[in-house]
Amino acid sequence: MCTAMVPADMGEAFVMLESVMGFLADTDPADLPVPVMAEGLRALERADAVEAVARARFLAVFSAQDGAVSDGQRSTRAWLVNTTRVTKGQAGEYRATEALAENHQVLLAGLREGWVVTKSVALQLAKWTRPIPAEYRDEAEGILITAARAGADLRSLAAICAEIRARTAQPDPGNDNDGHLDRGVSLDTTLDGAGVVHGDLTPECAAMVQAVLDALSAPSGGGDLRTRPQRYHDALAEAMRRLLASDLLPKRAGQPVRALVHLYFAELRELDEDSALQDKWIGEYRARWAGHRAAASVSTGDGGAWLDGDAAREAVCDAMIIPVVTGDIDPGAVEELIALCVTYHQLRTQAAAGPAAAPGPAGPPATTAAPDPAGARAAGTAIPGTGIVPAGLTGPAARDAEQAAAVEETLAELEHQILGKILAVLSGPGGAASFLRRNLAGQGLNGPSLPLDVGQTDEIPLHLRRLVAVRDQHCQFPGGCDQPASGCEAHHVTHRKDGGHTSLTNLKDYCWWHHHVVLHELGWTLTVHPDGTSQVTSPDGTTIRSHSPPPHPG
């Protein structure tokens, strides 16, 4: 005989729960007799019913206390999707379970018994009893639970519920917005992009949809072998195509409906036979480079050095100069790239030489031997490439270790910036990608390129909004948000009042709630790192990062 253990507190209860479920999950059913497996399945169903009651009560209080807002989420459903990592459909089921604790206490009590009704039956009964007037609902649900306890199946429960609804129905108030009607449509996509539509339509909507599908799904002739569902699918596609072409759709988030054509740079290069256009672009770029360099020679400039050929190769390594020669026609970006490469080269040389290379008292010239991690540990310096400073160091050794760690951190920052400049080599109004697109893509896709940075401006140009949407796809709140980019707003990472530019790199898509409520009203602070990851920090110090996996218990 075994005695049921009662946990001392919630923490112990959670540990016991996971332990028991882990035991069952690790058990090999092949070693069990069929009757034992059958009893196990029934026990799991009873446990699922009781677990649903606990979840419903937890969620009801969590929602009432706006628990989701503490994690920067607009709703409990969004919190479930983005922090517990369940699907949208599962989050919807959890919310339906929560409604049992809010509006169907009698059904919840029946579910708590474990064997009277299952979770799925309780949710179905809640859906059926929702239209019953509130003053009769508890009594009606009591009748249903009593019948279920006596062994009534779902068909019998449906008949009882329908009769109760008919006897308690109130006169039609004539309101067009009938609150008793469940309506909704969801569209999900599979891994290969296929769509799955689920919906509950009002009678009026169902009639209109039926009329449109019937009108557009007629067989195209005796050779049309499509089934009726296939013809309905094609009719729906045709209806959507006609609606898009009619220009009757309202704008969303200030943007009209448009089709975006994605062109890969590698595909454009493959279309350029013998690299003729690329050679032509390089020649034109060299001429423009000479012009910019000449203009800089008679102006104050910003102190940058204009280099090419042997002089440039002496300043930076060949590998880093290649992107400059082959791509970016923006003279400002070229100067910045060269400066970054020079700084990177200097810091890398200093890091390789070790602390002795740092300016100090006169002495033998520093060597440039490759860093040795083992030697670094022995000498008490940071391990190159890791930023790790050994513990227990004091005095000069500690200062050297801190200096080396700072150098490594700066090098990592420079690497991110240099990669950003290399991307600029391929983009921009006169970049290689633009040149090849205008000469190879054909009519309709070869228009002029538009700037990716328009400086200080009151309005975000439409083309920048589209590019941000294509890049981000959805709201970029680090804690997760499933709002599509089509319903988001472009947010300045560095605010315009703080000197932030209206540029592709300084814009991120945020939904209205995270943009206006979380960032502006609640005062959360957004930080975007050079590698594209980001984090937000609440006024009370809570930090949510886009690049951190959810914590694993235990």
N, C-alpha and C positions, 0 to 999 in steps of 0.2 A: 504494500500500500504506500502511496506517495502522498505527501501533504503539500497542498498548494502554497507557494511562498508569496507573501505579500510584501511588495517593495516598501522601503522606509521613506522614500521621497521620489520626486519625478525623475531625477537623474538616474537613480537605481532602476526605476521602472523602464526607462528608455534602454538601459544596458541589458536588462533581462529580456525585453522584447526582441532586441537585435540578436541576442544570444540564442533564444528559442527558435527564431526564424532561420538563423544561420545553421542550427542543428538540423532542422528539417530540410533546408536547401542542400546540405552536404550529404544527406542520406541517399543511398542508392536504392531507388524503388524496385529495382530488379531483384533485390534480396528479400522483398516483402511478399507475403501471400496476398492474393487478390482481395480478400475481405479486409485486410489491414489497409491496403491502399484505398479501398472504397471509403472506409471510415475516416482515413486521413483527408480525403477530398471533402467529405461532409464537414469535418472539423475545420478545415481551412475556410469553407464557405461561412460557417458560423463565426469564425474569427474575423472574417472580412466584414460581416455585418456589424460586429461590435467595434471594429476599427473604424468603420464609417461613422459611427456615433461619436467616437472620440475626435475624429478629424472635423466633423461638422461643428462640434462645440468649440474646438480650438479656433477654427476659421471664423466662426461667428464673432467671437470676442476679439480676435485679431483685426477683423474688419472694422468693428465698432470703435476700436482704439486707433484706427488709421495706422496700423503697424507697417503697412507697405511704404508709407512716406518716409520712414526712418532709413530705408534703403534706397530712397530716390525713385520709387516706383509709383505710378499714378493710381494703381488699383491692386486689389488682392490678386486678381487674375494675372495681371502683368508680373506681380511679385512671384507667383507660382511658376510662371513660365521661365523667368529670368534668373531666379535664385535656386529653385529646386530642380530646374532643368526638365520639367515635364513638358509634354506637347500641349498645344493649344486645346486640343480635344479633351485631354485628360484634365487640364485646368478647368475647362467648362463643366466636366462631370463633378469635380471637387466643389465648384461653386454651387452646383445643383444640390449636392449633399449638404452644403452649408445652409441652404434654404430650408432644409428639414428642421434645423435647430432654430431658425428664425420664425417660421410660419406653420410648422407641422409637428408640434411637440408630441401629439398622440402617435403619429407614425414613427417618430424617433424612439419613443418608449417601446413600441412593438419591435423595432429593429434591434434595440438593445438586448432583447431576450435571446437573440442569436439564432433561434430556430423557427420563429413565427413567420417572418418574411425575410427575404434576402435584400441586399442593397438595391439591386436592379428593380425588384418588385416595389420596394418602398418609393423609389424615385418615380416609377410609373404611376403609382397611386397618388403621389403628390401632384403630378401633372394632371391627373384626372379630377382631383378634388379642388384644384385651384379656382375653377369658376364657381364653386359652391359659395354662397354668401358666408361671410366670416362668422355670423352668429350661429350657423348650422354646421360649420366645417369640423369642429372638434367632435361633435356627436357623430357625424357621418364617418369620420376616420375611425372612431371607436367601433362602429358597426363593422367596418371593413376589417379591422384587426381581429375582432372577435370571430368573424367568419374565417379569416386566415388561420387563426389558432385552432379552429374546428376542422381544418383541412380543406377549405375552399381553394380551388386553383385560380389561376389568373383570369380565365374565361368567366368563371362565376363571379369573381370580384368585379370584373368589368360590368357585368349585368347589374349587380347591386349598385355600383356607383352611378351608372346611367339612370337608374330609376330614382335614386336620391337627387340627382341633378335635375331631373324632370319635375320632381315634386317641389323642389326649393327654388326653381328658376324664377327670377324677378321679371316683371314686365320690361320689355325693350324700351329703354329711355329715348330711343331715336338718335342716339349719338353715333356719328359715323366712326369715331375712334373707339371701337369695341374693345375694351380691355381684356375680354375673355378670349380673344383670339391670339394664339401663339404664332408668331411670324418671324421669319429670319432666313437668311441665305448665307452660306459659307462657301468659299472657294479655296481649296488647298491644291498644292502642286506636288507631283511626285519627283523623284530624283532626276528623271529624264525630261521634266518640264510639263508632263501631261497634267491636265486639271481634273479635279474631283469636286463636283458640286453637290451640296446637300442643302435642302431648304424646306421650310414650312410656309406655304403661300396662303394669303387670304383668298377667299372665293373670288373677289374682284381681280386680284393679280393673277390667279390661276386661269381665269377666263381670258384675260388679255394675252398671257403667254401662250395658251392653247391656240388662240386665234392666229397669232403671229407664226407659230411653228407649223400649223396646218397650212397656212397660205404659202409658206416658203419651202415646204417639204414634199411637194407633189413629185411623183416619179417623172424623170426626164424622158421616158419613152419605154418601149417594150424591152430594151436591153438594160434597163436600170435594175441591177441586182441588189441594190442596197436594202438592208432591213429597215423597218420603221425607226428603231432607235438610231441607226446610222443616218437616216434622212433627217431626223429631228436634230441630231448633232450638227449636220451641215446647214440646216435651216437656222440654228442659233448662231453659227459662225457668220452666215450671210447677213442676218439681222444686225449683228454687232458691226460688221464691215460697213453696212449702209449707214448706220448711226455715226460711226467715226467719220465717214466721208461727208456727212451732211453739215458738219461744222455747227451742230446744235448743242454739243456738250458744253457745259459751263467750265470755266477755268478752275483748276484746283491748285491751291497755294500760289496763286498768281501765275500759273503756267498753263498754256494751252496743251491739248493732247498732240503729241508729235511722235514720229517714229525716229529712233536713233539707229544709225548704221555703224556698226563696230568694225573698224579696219585695223588689222594687226600690222605693225611695222615690218615684221618679217615677211608677210605676204606681199607687201608693196615692193620690198627688195627683190623678191622672186620674180615679180612681173617686169623688173628692169633688166632686160637681157643685156649681157656683157657690161653691166654697170654703167651704161652710157649716161643716163640721167644723173647718177650719183657723181660721176666724174665732172659733169657739167656744173652740178651744184657746188662741188668743192672748189672749182675754178672761180665761180662767181663769189663764193664766200671769201677766198683769199683776197680778191679785189676789194671787197667791202672791209675786210680786216685792215688792209693797208690804209683805206680811207679813215677809219676810226682812229688808227694809230697816229696818222698825220694830224688829225684834228686835235688829238690829246696833246700833241707836242706843243701846241700854241695856247693851251688853256691850263688853268691851275690844276685841274684834276683832283684826285683824292689820294695821290701818292702811290698808286699802283704802277707796276712795271709792265710795259707792253713787250713781250718777248716772242720770238719764233725761231725756228731752225736750231742751230747749235747752241745759241744762247739759252733758249728755253730748255733744251735737253740738259744743259749744265746745271740749271736751277732746280729741275725736278726730274724724277725718274721717267723713263720712256713710257712705262705702263700708265702713268697718271696723265701724261700729256696727250695721249692718243685721243681721248674724248674731246679735248679742246680743238685739236686740228680737224676732226671729222664732223663736228656738229654745230655747236651753238653759235648763232649769228648775233646774239644779244651781247654787245660789247661789255655791258656791265657784268653779265654772268661770266664772261671769259675772264675778266679781271679778278672777280671773286674766286673763280676756280683756281687760277694760278696762285693767288695769295694763300688759299687753303692748302694747296699742294706744297708750297714752299714751307708753310708753317708745319704741316704734317711731317715733311722731310726733316726739318730741323729738330722737332720733338722726338721723332723716331731715332735719329742719330744720337740725341742726348740720352734717350732711354737705353739704347744699346751700349753706350759708353759707361753708363752707371753714374752714381753721384759725383765721381771725380770730375765729370765733364761740366758740372755746374760752375758758374763763375765763383772764384775764390782767390786765396793767396796764390802768388806765383809759384809755379812748380812744373814738373814734367808735363808735357802735353798728354791729354787724355787719349786713351785708345778707343777703338770702335769695335771691340770684340763682341761677338753675339752673346746675348744674355743667357745665363745658365740658371734655370730654376733652382737647382740644388745649391749652387753657389750663392744665389740670392738669399736663400734661407739661412745659409751659414753666415753671410755677411750682415744679415739683419735688415734686408731691404724687401720691398714688395715684390711678389712673384710676377714677372711680366706677363701680361695677357689675362691676369686674374684680378688685379687690384687688391689682392690679399696682403695685409700687413701682419707679419707674425706678432704674436702677443708677447708681452714681457720685455719690450724694448724701451730703453730710456736714453736720454741725452742725444748726442749726434746721430746715433743709429736710428732712433725713433724719428728724428727730423728727416733723415735720408729716406726712411721707409715711407713717411707721409708724402714727401716730395715725389717719390717714384709712383706712389698710388695716384697722386694728383695728375701726374703726366699720363698715366694709363687712362685715367678717366677723360682727360682732355683729348687724347688720341681717339678714343671711342666716339666722342662728340664730333671730332673732325671727320671721321670716317662717314658718319651719317650725313654731314653737310656736303661732303664731296660727292657722295652718291646722289644727293639731291641735285647738285649741279650737273652731274653726268646725265641725269634725266632731262635737264633743261637743254642739253646738247641736241636731243632728238625732238624737242617740242618747240612751241613758239611760232609766231607768224612766218618766220623764214627758216625754221629748222628743217632738218633732213626729212623728217616724217611729213611735214607739210609740203615740201617740194615734191616728193614722190607722189603724194596723194593728188596734188593738183595736176600732175602730168600723167598719172596712170589710172586713176580711179574712174574716169569717165564722166559724162554729163550728169549733173545733179549732185555729184559728190566732190567736185573740184573747185568749189567756191573759195573765196579768200579766207585765210585763217584769222582768228580773233584773239586778242590779247588775253593772257591768263592772269594779269595783274593790272588793275585800272586805278591803283592808288587810292586816294581819299575821294569817295563819292557817296552821295546820299542813296543811290539806287544800285542794287546788284544786277548787272546785265543778265539778260535771259540766258545767254550762252554759258555764263559761269554757273548759273543755277543748274543747268542741265548737266554740266560736267561734274559738279559736286554730287548730284543725284546718281550719275552713272558710277562714280567712284565709291560712294558710301552705301548705296542700295537701301539703307534704312536708317532710322534714328541712331546716332552714334553715342548715346548715353553709355558710359562704360559698364554700368550694371546690367545692360541689356534692355532692348526695347524693340518690339516687332512692328512699329509704325513704318510703313513703306516710305521711301524717299519722296514719292509723289505727294504725300501729305505732310512733308516736313518743311522747315524753314532753314535757310542758310544762316548760320550763326558765326559771327566774327570771334575767332579764338582769342586774339588780342583785340580788345574793344577799340572802336574807331577813336573814342575820346582819349585812348592811351597811345594813339599813333598807329593802330593796326590798319593794314591795307585791305582793300577789297580784292583779294587774290585767291587763286585756287588753294594755295597752301595755307591760307589763313581762314578758310571757311570749312565748316563742318555742318552736316545736316542734323538738326534736332527737331523733334516733334514739338508742337505748340506747348504741351505741358512741361516737358523737360526744359525747353528754351525759356519760356516766360515765367513759369512757376518755380521750378527747381533752381535754375541759374540766376534769374533776375529777382524774383520775389523772395524765395527762401534763402538766397545768398550763398548757394554752393559755388565753389571755385573750380574752374576747369583748367587743367594743365595738360598740354599736348607735348609729348617727348619727341626728340628728333627722329626716332625710328617709327613714328606714326601711332604708337600706343598712347593712351591717355588715362587720366584719372580725375575724379572729382572729389572734393573735400567739403563736407558739410560744416556749418558754423560751429558745431560741437566737436569737430575733429574727426568724424567718421570718414574714412577714405575708401573709395571703391575704384578698383583698377580694371582696365579692359584686358590686361594681359595676365592676370592672376587666375589660376583655376579655382573653382569653388573649394573651400576647405573640406577635407575628408575627415569625418569623425573618427577619433581613435588614432 
